[in-house]
Amino acid sequence: MEPNIQSKLSELETKIDAVYVSVEKTRRYFQITMWVTIAMVVLPLIALLFIIPAFIRSYTASLEGLL
């Protein structure tokens, strides 16, 4: 191969490796964002499924004596 073509291929390979590293960092950032979103939205909703019935039960129990 000509030296010019070989150097260009080497330069392209370096750039492709840099793009790959950047893409992996971005993928990791989105993955962390997804897990934080799930933790901040879904887990409280699941907790409310248990908390609301207990609250209603205790609230109606305290009103039972008044009625």
MODELLER restraints for C-alpha pairs under 7 A, 6 or more apart:
rsr = mdl.restraints
at = mdl.atoms
